[in-house]
Amino acid sequence: MNWRFGRAGWRLIPGAIATILMASLLHVDALKPFEQIGYSALFRLRGARQWDSRLVLVKIDDDSIKQIGRFPWKRKEYVGLIDRLTRANASVIAIDLLFSEPTPDDEALAKVIEQSNRVVLAMGDGESNPLLPVPRLKTAAVGTGHIRVQPDEDGITRSVEPDANGVLSFGVAATMTYSVFREAITSPDLSQRLWLNWVGSVDRIPQYSFNSVVRGEVPDRVFQDKIVIVGVTASAIDAAPTPFDQVPPASGVHVQATLTDNLLQRNSLTPITGGMDVLIFAIGGFGFSLLLSFWRTGIQIAIAAVGILSWVGISVVLLKANYLAPVALPIGLMTTNSITMILVERSRINRTLQQQIGQLQQRYESELVTQPILEQSSDTSLQQIAQLTSLADQLGRSQATQAAIARNLPIGLVACDLEGRVWFCNPIAASVFNLQVGSLLESILVPNWIGMNDWRQVLRDPHSVSIEKQRQEQWFCFQIEPLEVREDGILIVLEDITLRKAIELDLDDQINELHQLSELKDEFLSTVSHELRTPLTNMKMAIQLLKIAKTDTQKEYYLRILDNECNRESDLVNTLLDLQRLESGRQAFEMTAISLHRWLPELLEPFDQRTESRQQSFSIVLDPSLPLFYSDRAALERILVELLNNACKYTPPNEQIVLSVDAVGDQIEFNVKNSGVEISEEARSRIFERFYRVPNADPWRQGGSGLGLALVKKLVESLQGTIEVTSANRWTIFTVKFLVRAAENLSAVRED
């Protein structure tokens, strides 16, 4: 590259490179994830604000669902709430729930809404049409508002459309209703999206449990003259992360509460846009590049750090003033500018160094004892080092030059004559070899670094040598390079290659391990996605059929399907999580004393009815001499129940299922046996694999996830036991063995 620029020309090159790079990233939205991270970080740096005192949240939380029943509730549950809030003289009752399907309770709910004359209802988005409240409820309400949100990739909703096809947003509708009934509130610009100014953690909003409000445990003054928003905050329902609440996330109702708070306090965010990007590129690109060019590397890094911290501080101040400034682009420009500036300066230094070597050789060519060194080595950096060493010797072996070389080279460097006597070394080489100028290298290098014959051959006929040596826990590359003229001697270069050697030694193992992990991951993801998709497909089909169901019988039937598939999906996810905890070693066990004679009959009593209904014979055989058994009660129960569930599932009618427990030496042996079925040797070898199910062996057509036996095996191994399966003569036997542990060898043992 030919550096022919004006005095200030090169100073703008890093800025131009940084500007082009960041503009390209901005064009393809590659900065968006970083902007989202910066967005959340700014709010946390700003800190929480006070929620508006005119806003109260009535939450349908886990406690309310536990007390009242499974959600969604019948609409009669909301009659009492609206009546209670009306009597408390709430200004607006905004219900963030969808009442889009008609029910027998609609008339009663509509009457109490009409009597209240202050209720705002929510409407949502369906697959093709809006999900409107049923006509009777919509007519009774004073207004409706859409709850449509468009969260970004990180799940956080940053802005809300205030008017969608003539329908106000839910929060806007609630605020405007409050403005009519209570006090005038400035109406927002409905043509522009409203950017949410997150107040703080949702735990700080004045909020009360639905159940507590209905039961009259909350005084009336709490709701008097307030906007009361009613919505779901229960776990795993309508999750909506915020910058302050991500794990666990907030709920969709908190988005509407934040919008309402912003409208009440008139502090919605105003994004700084327009010509801001151009200004940022001008200042953060070319201006910042020009500033850095006047300072050395250390100060450049300090300037960049101060610039980044200053912009973060400015952004926080602007956020406190309700303005949202870009974060990723300015910080990216300053960071890229700094890195590019350092690289450009390094290139200029290298170019200048090459020019200086050429000038010195040309200037002192007539005075040099040796001719200028020609490029012979394929290693350019080593050749440059040899050139510098030769010049240093021919120009008087200047100590100042040696010190300059030593300060700028990160490797050990030794030059010696053909007698092996050192005439130059840098501090790194002096430290590693424990030598100084004038030392003889033979006693130092032989045999620890090079063999005697090889060393003498190098001195007789100088040639290139490269040896890798391990010294204690470090690896070094020991190189010998002849100088241009034979009489000048040789150059020894020592480089620490510990990191590179470790990477080389581990590379093959890492590649094989990565291939294996990739194959296991692909197989696991494929199977999990199939198993998770099957219940979801059934649920979706049941929902479609439920929409067109004509009779109550059909509706109940499809609801049962939905319930069964939801339970199936939940069981699959829970089992996967249990397996993951066991495999990661994060599952804690509590060892307690168990009397098997008393505990097992109570535990297995439900199997009597189950096997009887299937015309199966079930019996328990317990060794009278069984000792007190120490184990984790929950884990042992899971093991036995899973094995017996499998036995019931695969045993035909009029066959036997037997659980026997025996004391065999220092072990307790559990045997689960069932007749009428055999498992092939091929199936037995895979029976404990995840998602594996024995083909054509389910007479009751119950299906399953194929995870039960995999979980059993992990639990048994975690309890330091063993499990095996045998199958012959129409009998299949699962045998689980545990060591009998003494109470004094266990911690926290609790008597049964």
C-alpha positions, 0 to 999 in steps of 0.5 A, a space after each residue: 500500500 502506498 501511503 501518499 496522503 497529505 499531512 492530515 489525510 492518513 488521520 481520516 482513514 480509520 474514520 472512513 473505514 469505521 464509518 463504512 463498516 458501521 453504515 453497512 452493519 446499520 443497513 443490514 440491521 446487524 446493530 439491532 441486537 446491540 441496540 436492544 441490549 443498550 436499551 435495557 441497560 439504559 433503563 437499568 442505569 436510569 433507575 426506577 421512577 414512581 408509578 402514577 398514584 392514579 393507577 391501580 392494578 388488580 391482578 389475576 395471580 397464582 394465588 387467585 387462580 389457586 383459590 377460585 379455580 383453573 383459568 380462564 374463569 366463568 364470567 360470573 367471577 367478574 360480576 362481583 369484582 366490577 360491583 365491588 370496584 363500582 361501589 368503591 367509586 373507581 373512575 375507570 375499570 379497564 379489564 385486560 381480558 378477552 370476552 370474545 366467546 358468548 357464554 350464559 353468564 354474559 347477560 349478568 356481566 353486561 348488566 353490572 357493566 351497564 350499571 357501573 358505566 365506567 368499564 373499558 374492555 379489551 379486544 385482540 387480534 385473531 388469525 383473520 379478524 379482530 377478537 371483539 368482545 361479544 356484542 352484548 358486552 361491547 354495547 354495555 361497556 363505555 369503550 374498548 381498546 386493542 391490546 395489540 403489541 409488537 415485541 422485538 426479538 428480545 421479547 420487549 415491547 418498545 412502542 405501541 400503535 395508539 390507533 389501529 384501524 380506528 380502534 384506540 389502544 387499550 391504555 389510550 382508551 382507559 386514559 381517555 375514559 378517565 379524562 372524560 369522567 375524572 380530569 382532563 388528560 392531554 390526548 396523544 398524537 394518534 398518528 405516531 407510535 407511542 414509545 414506552 417509558 418503562 417506569 420500573 419493576 412491576 412489583 412497585 406498582 400499587 396492586 392487589 390480588 383479584 381474590 383479595 379484592 372480591 372478598 373485601 380485604 382491600 379498603 375502598 379508598 384504594 380504588 377511589 377516583 383511580 384507573 383500575 386495570 384488571 389483568 393476568 399476572 399468573 406464571 407462564 400466562 401472557 409473559 412480557 419481559 421489560 427492561 426491569 423484569 426479564 427473569 421472571 418476566 412481567 405480563 402483557 397487562 404491565 405493558 398496558 399499565 406502563 402505557 397508561 402511566 406514560 399518558 397520565 404523566 405525559 412522559 412517553 419517550 421521544 426517539 432522537 431520529 431525523 439527521 441524528 445518524 448523519 451527525 453521529 457518523 460525522 462526529 463519531 467517525 471522522 471527528 473522533 478519528 482526527 482526535 485520536 490521531 494526535 495521541 499515542 496508543 495508550 492515550 487513544 484507548 483512554 480517550 475511547 473509554 472516556 468517549 464511550 462512558 460519556 455517551 452512556 452518561 449522556 444517553 442516561 441523562 436524555 432518558 431521564 428527560 424522556 428522550 431515547 438516544 441511539 447507543 450501539 451506533 455511537 459506541 460501535 463507531 468509537 470502538 471500531 475507530 479506535 481499533 482501526 486507528 491502532 491497526 493503521 498506526 501499526 501498519 505505518 510503523 511497519 512500513 516506516 521500519 522497512 523504509 528505515 532499514 533500506 535507508 540505513 543499508 543504502 547510506 552505510 553500504 560502503 562502510 559495511 564489512 558485509 553486504 546487505 542481507 538478501 531475502 532468503 528465508 520464507 519467514 518474513 518476520 525472521 528475515 527482518 529480525 536478521 537484517 536488524 541484527 546484522 545492521 546493529 553489529 555493523 554499525 558498532 553493535 550499539 547498546 542503544 540499538 540493542 535495547 531498542 530491539 529488545 524493547 520492541 520484540 516479544 521473542 528471545 533473540 541471540 546472535 553468536 559467532 561461529 565459535 558459539 560466543 554470544 555477541 548480542 542477546 535481548 533480555 528475554 533470551 538472557 532470562 530464559 537461557 541465563 546468559 550474557 554477552 560473551 557467554 559460550 552457548 554450547 554448555 547452555 544449549 547442549 543437550 537441553 535445546 539441541 544435540 551436540 552433533 547438530 550444534 557442531 554441524 550448525 557452527 561448521 555449516 550454518 543452516 536453518 534449524 527449527 525445533 519445538 521443545 517442552 520446558 516444564 509446562 511451557 513449549 518453545 520454538 527454538 529456531 536457528 537462522 544463518 546470517 548472510 555472510 558465513 563469518 557473521 555467525 548465526 541468529 537464534 530465535 526463541 518463541 513461546 508457543 505454549 498456547 499454539 501447541 496446546 491448541 494443536 495437541 487438542 485440536 483433533 480431540 476437539 474436532 471429534 468431540 464437536 462432531 459427536 456433539 453435533 450429531 447428538 444435538 441434531 438427533 436430540 433436537 429432531 426427536 424433541 421437536 417431533 415429540 413436542 409438535 405432536 401434542 401441539 398439532 392435536 391441540 390445534 386440531 381440537 381448537 379448530 373442531 371446538 370452534 365449529 362444535 354444535 353441541 355441548 357433548 362435542 365441546 366437552 369431548 374436544 375440551 377433554 382432548 385439549 386437556 389430555 394433550 396439554 397434560 401430555 405436553 407438560 409431562 414431556 417438558 417436565 421429564 426433559 427438565 428432570 433429565 437435564 437436572 440429573 445429567 448436569 448434577 444439579 438434582 439434590 437428593 435427601 436420604 431418609 429412612 424408609 420402612 419398605 413394609 409400610 411404605 410400599 403397600 400404601 404407595 402402590 395401592 392405586 395399581 390394584 384398581 388399575 390392573 383390575 380394570 384391565 383384567 391384570 393380576 397384580 401382587 407385591 412380594 416383600 422379603 420379611 427380613 428387609 432392613 430399614 432402607 435409606 434413600 431419597 423417597 421421591 426418587 425411589 417412588 418415581 423409579 417404581 411408579 415408572 416401572 409399574 406404569 410400563 408393566 401395566 401399559 405393555 401387559 395384555 389382559 389375564 396376565 401377571 404383574 409382580 413387584 418383589 423386594 428382597 434383601 440379597 447380601 448387602 443389597 436391596 433388590 427390586 424386581 418388576 416382572 410382567 408376563 405375556 410379553 417379551 422384548 427382543 435383544 435388539 430392543 433391550 439394548 436400546 430400551 433406556 435411550 431417550 424417546 425409544 419405544 419398543 415397536 408394536 408392544 402396546 396392547 392398550 394403545 396408550 402411547 408415550 414419550 419414550 422418556 420414562 425408562 431413560 429417566 429411571 436409569 438416570 435416577 438409579 445411577 444418581 442414587 448409586 444403584 444399577 438397573 438391568 432388564 431380562 426377557 425370556 419365556 414370556 416374562 420381562 423383568 426389570 431389576 434395580 439394585 441398591 446398596 444397604 447404607 447405614 444411618 451413620 454414613 448418611 447426612 440429614 437422615 430423617 426417620 420414616 
